[in-house]
Amino acid sequence: MPDIAELVAEVLPAGAAMTGAEAGDDYTHDEALTGEPQVPAAVAFPTTTAEVSDILRLAAEHGVPVTARGSGTGLSGAAIPVAGGIVVSFERMNRVVEVDAANHVVVVEPGVTLAALDEVLAGHGLVYPVFPGEYNASLGGNVATNAGGMRAVKYGVTRHQVLGLEAVLPGGEVIRTGGRYVKSSSGYDLTQLIVGSEGTLVLVTEATLRVYPRAPHTATVLAPFRSLDEVMEAVPKVVTSGVDPLILEYIDMLTMAAMTAHSGLDLGVPDDVRESALAYLVVMLEGHHADRVDDDLQRVAELMTDLGAIDVYVLPPASGTRLIEAREQAFWIAKANGADDIVDIVVPRAAIATFMREVSALGERSGSWIAGCGHAGDGNVHLSVFQGDPALRSETVRELFRIGLSLGGAISGEHGIGTVKRSYLLELEDPAKIALMRRIKAAFDPTGIMNPSTLLGGGAEDEP
């Protein structure tokens, strides 16, 4: 086997490639709590699509595994490389190529972060609505995992915003999918097939995204309830009330206590209310006219009262913003508090209360502490699992996934499968679907070099 790092360096400009050891620890892992870091043979830092093409052509020729990396903020292990493989880091492909205000479109390279894109779009009065909780996440990573976030109840997830892609196939061929239009009936939708594929089919080098007019006015309501059942009964009433919430989140009492303590946030909730509340519903509204937002705010407050909220708090703008920021940092808070695993199961919205009752019973049976919050508007439940015994933790997580699937849900709503959930997917998902996905993978990547440890795996041990 030739020296992979030397071969990569030969096809890139000076300074655009390092050995895995030279690149450092950051390129061996992402933020998955249970992933095992791996040292790649080489880390490449391309700046053009042509350079990405050269890397993949080289990798295909020598049968070397390739793993894409954005900002490394993923939670599923999809950016963990194969030992001895190549990491393609997109951090230097970080241009906002074009803002097309007439078509409400922005064209970006994969290394652009959400924070950088938001800064550019703010100057045009526009917004990209997907914010999965980490503003340093890259757009390429968001496309790879079909990232969601709290605003999905109004705007949908990443796949609803991606209109077109430029991508490089494993042999180096460059393709373009989609375009600056919102509908097409012209064969297979390759754009949507690539979104969420976690780098196992192609490497995305450019994305054409839908953007929206930026709403200048927001308001936030916090409603504590005596039970999660009451919260979940309230959610469809809010959705169908006509107020079109930007954010609709539930937060259990343990997570709320951790969030407010971690951020030093005082929401003005009296002690007696906090002691009675087992769950909170957070509703954020947005609009282009202050009076309409105020009207909707009043409707939501009245609705919460009618639905049995202990009390209703209209938060001052600064407090509302800080609460949403604290909710977005829930993973880091859980990690700081010693969580052993994080899962993001999605179930039908009406099944959340049933799901959480079964989660509570599972926690008692397994001796695990399971706390969480979630996107109540779309059924995406984020759970922090505190269980120090690896075998018992694995069995508990497997049961969490089994419960979610039994209620018509899916293993991951927005974090992806990566390496850390792969075994659960292969065990619990429909074998016919897994077999079809393998055939699709083989059509794109016949030599199996594209992120082979992720999603479907590649060895005999990964056969369902």
N, C-alpha and C positions, 0 to 999 in steps of 0.2 A: 504494500500500500504506500503510495507516495505521500510526502508531507503535505497534508491538506492546507495548513496555514500558509505554506509557501505558494501553493497553487492558487489560493484565493488572492494572495498579495499580488501575484503576477497579472491577474485580470482587472485589478483595481488601481486607481491612482495611489501615489505614495501617501501613507498615513491613513489609508481607508481600510486597513485590515490589521488585526492583532491575533496572537494566539489566545486561547481561552485563559491561560494563566496570566498573560499580560493585561487582558481586559478587566479582570477582577471579579469579585464575588457577585456583583449585581447581575451579571449575565448568566448565572447558574440557576436562577430561580425566579419565581414571581411571588405574589403575596399569599398563595395557598398555604394554609396552616399545616397541612399534612403532606405536602410535597417534599420529595428528596432532591436536593440540589445536584446538578450534574455539570461537569466541566466540559465545554465543547472544545474541539480541536482548534476552531477559528471563530472569530467574531468579525463580521463584515459590516462596514458603515457606508452603504451606497448613497449616492446623491442623485442618481438618475435611473430611469426605467431601464436604459441600456445596460447599466452596471448590474442591476438586479437580474436581467436576462443572462448576462455573462456568468453570474454566480450559479444560477440554476442550470445552465448548460453544462458547466463544470461539474456540478453535483450529480447530475444525471449520468454524465460520462463515467464517473468514478463510483456511483452508487452510494453517495454520502448523504446521510439524513440532514434535512434543513428545517430549522425552526425560526419562525418570524418573531420579532420582539418589537413592541412599541415602547410604552413607558414602564412595563413590568408591574402594572397595578392589578392584574387579573387575579382572581381568587380560585381558579380551578386547576392550576398547574399547566395550562396550555403553552406558557412561555418557558417551561423547563426544557432545556435542550436534551438531545441524545448525547451521551458521552462519546466524544470523538467526532461529533457532527459539526455542522456550521450553524451559527446564529446569524441571522440577517437582521441587524438592528436598523430601524427606520428613523432613528432620532435626527439624522441629518437631512432627511427628506421631509422637511417641516414647513413648506410654503403653503400659504393660502394663495392658490394660483389665480383665482378670479372670483369676484363677487358680481353676480349677474342679477342686479336688483329688478330688472324688468321681468325676468322669469322666476324670481324668488328662488334662486339657485346659487350655491357656492361650490367651487371646485377646490379640493384640498389634496395635498399629499398625505400619506398615512401617518407621518410623524407629527402632524399638527396636533396640539393638545386642545382639549375643550376650552381651557382658560384662554389660550391664544386666539382661538377662533371667536370666542365670545367678545374679546376685546376689539377685534376687527369688525365684527358684525354690528356692535353697538354704535360704531361711527356711521353706519348706514341705516340705523333704525330698525335693524333686523335681529332675529335670534334663531339659533339652532336649538331645538327644544329638548334634546336628549341629554340629561345630566344624571349619570348613574351613581353619583355620590363621590366621585374623585375627579376634581377639575384638572388634575395633571394627567389623566388618562388620555391616550392618543385616539384619534379617529380611526386609525387602522385597527387598533385593538377593539374598539367599539363595533366596527363592522365584523370583525372575526368572531365575536361572541354574541352578536345581535343584542348589544347592551340596551337596558331599559331605564329604570329609575322612576322617581316619584311622579314625573310629569306624564308618564305613559297613559294615565287614565284619560287625559285630554288629547295628547298628540300621538300616542302609540310609541312603539319602540324603534330601534335603529332601522329595521327593515322597511318601516313605513316612510323613512326619510331618504333612503338610498335610491336614487333614480338611475345611476349608471356607475360603472367601474372600468378602470383600466387594470388589467391583471396579467401576470406572467405565469405561463404554464411550466410544469417541471422541466421540459426540454429547452426552455428559453423563449418559446414563442409568445408574442404579446397579443392580447385580445382586448377588445372594448365591448362592453355590454351596456344595454340601455341607452339613455341619453337625457336631454333636457325636456322630457315630456313625462306626463303622469300616467299614461296608459299605452298599452301596446298589445296586439294580438298577433305576434309574429314569431311563432315557434316557442321553444322552451325558454323559460325565463331564467337565464343563466345568472343574472344579477342576484335574484333572490336565492338561488341555489348556493351561491358563494357566500352570501351574508350568513353568518353563524357557523361557517364550516371550520373555524378555528385553525386556519392555515394548513388544512389537510388536503386541499385541492389545488390552490394557486397562491401566489403572493400578490396582494393588492398594492398597486403603486399610485393610484389616484381614485378619488371618489367624488361623484357629483351628488350633492345633497340638497334636499329641499329645506328652505328657510322660511320664516314667517315674520310679519310685522311685530315689532317689540311692543308689548303692552306696558304702558307707563305706571299703571295703578294696580296695587295688590292689597289684599287684606287677608288676615288669618284668624280662624276660629278654633279654639281648643275646647273640647267637650269631654269631661270625665264621665264614665259610666260605671255602674256597679258590676257589670259582667261583660265578657267578650260577646256573648250572645246578643246583648242589647246593641253593642257597637255594630255587629254584623247585620242586625235587622235595620239599623239606621242607614247603612251604606247604599242599598238600592234606592232608598227614598231620596237620598241626596242626589244620586245619579240621575234619577228620573224627574227631579224637581225643576229642571230647566236652567239651573245656575251654571252648569258646565264647569265643575271645579278643575283648577289646575293641578292640585294635589289633594289626595284623599288617602290618609295614612292612619293605620291603627298602631298603637304603641302599648305594650303591656306595662304593668306598674313597675316591674323590676327594671326593664329597659329604660323607662322614663326616669326612674330614680338615678340610674347610672349615668344617663345622658346629662341631666341637669347638674349632677354633682361634678361630672367631668368638665363641663363647660362653665360652671359657676353661674348657671342661669336660674334666675328667680322669676317664675311665671305668674306669681301672685295668687297661686292656688292655696287656700287656707289648709292648715294641718288636718282639720276634721274631714275635708273633702278628699285630700290625699289618702287618708286612712280608709275611706269608703270606696275609693276608685280602684277597680281591678284592671281597667283598660281605658285608653284615651283615643278619641277620634280627632284628627287634625285635618281641617279643611282650609285650603288656601285658594283664593279667588284672584283672578286677574281681569283687567279690562282696559279699554282705551278711553273710557269716560268715567270719572270719579263717581258721579251720581249713580250710574248703573251698578258699579261695584258696591256702593253703599246700600243700594236696594237689595242686591243679592245677599249681601252680608246680613241684612235684617231678616231675610227669608230663611237663611241657614240657621241663624240663632234661634228663631221661633221654631223651626223644624226640630232642632236638637232638644229643645225644651219639651215639645210635644212628644218626642220619642223616648223621654225618660232620662235625659242627661241629669246628673246631680246638679250641675250648674253649667253655664256657658260663659266663656271668656273670649272677648274680642281683644286680641293682643295688640299692643302698640307696634308700629311697623318694625322698630328695631328688635323687639322681643320675638316677633313672628319670624323675622329673618334669621335670628340666632337659633330659634328652635329648629327651623328647617336645616340650618347648617349642622346643628348637633345631630339631627336624624341622619343626615348624609354621612356623618362620621361614625355611625353605629358600629361598623366593622372594626374600626381602630379602637373604639371604646371597649368592645368585646375582647379584642386581642390584648389590650392593656390589662384587662381584668382576668386574663388567663383562660379564655375560651380555647377548647381543644379542637373544635371544628366549627365551620360555618356552612349552612346549606341554604338554598334559595328555591324551595319547592313552590310550584304554582299549582293551584287547584281552581275549579270554578268558583267565582266570587261567592256564590250562595253556600258553598261547602266549607268556607273558612272556619265557621264556628264548630262544625262537626270535626273537622281536621284538628283543630286546637284542643278539643276535648280528648281526642285519641292521643294527641301528643302529650297532654298532661298525664294521662294514664300510663303511657309508655315511660315517661320520666320516672314515675313512681315505681314501676316494675323493674326498671333497669338501674335504679339508684343514680340516675343522671339528672343534672339541672339543665333544663332546656328553656331558654328565655328568648323573646324576640319581638319583632315588629314587622310591618309589611305594608305593601301597596294594596290597601283594602279595595281600591277601585278596580283592580285587575286580578286579584287573587294570588299575588306573589308574596309568599310568606318567607321571611328571613329569620332563621333560627340559629342561635348560638348554643352549641352543645358543650357542656362541661362534664367530661367523663375521662378520668386519667388513665383508665385501663384500656389499652389499644384494642384488644379483642372485643371487649364489651362495647366500646365506642363504635367500632365498625358494625357490630350487630345492631346497635341502636340506630345508627344512621341508615343502615339497610332497611330497618323497619319503618323509619320515617318516610323513606322513598316509597316503600310498599304501600303504606297508608295513603300517601298522596296519589299514587297511581290508581289505587282502588276507588278513589273518589273522582276519577276522570281527569287527573292532573298529569304533571310531567316532572321529571327529576330536577330540572333546572329551568327557571323562568328567564334568567338573564346573565348568570355568571358563566354558563357553558359547562361542558363535561370535562374537558381537559384530560389530565392524567389521573387526577385524584378521584373522579367519579366514574371513570371508565368501567371498572369491574362491576359496579352497580348497574350501569346502563346495559351492559352485555348480559347480565344475569336476569334483569327484571323486564327489559323491553321485549316486545314481540320479535321472535327470531326471524320472521319473514321480513320485517322492516330492517333489521340489522343486516340481513343478507342483501337486501336491495341497496342499502347504503354502501356496503362493501363493493358492489358492482359499480356504483357511481364513482366511488373512490378509485377503483381500478381503471375506469375510463379516463379520468383526469390524470392519474398518477400511476401508470402501469408498473414502474419500478419501485414504487412504495417509498419514496424519499421524503415526502412532504409531511413533516411533523408526525412521524409514524407511531410515537408513543401516545398520541392524543386521540381522544374520541373513540375510535374503533380499535386502536392497537394494531399490531401486525403479526404477532407470533401465534403459535398453536395454543398457547395458554390463554389467548384472548378469544378463542372460538366460543360462541355461545353454546 
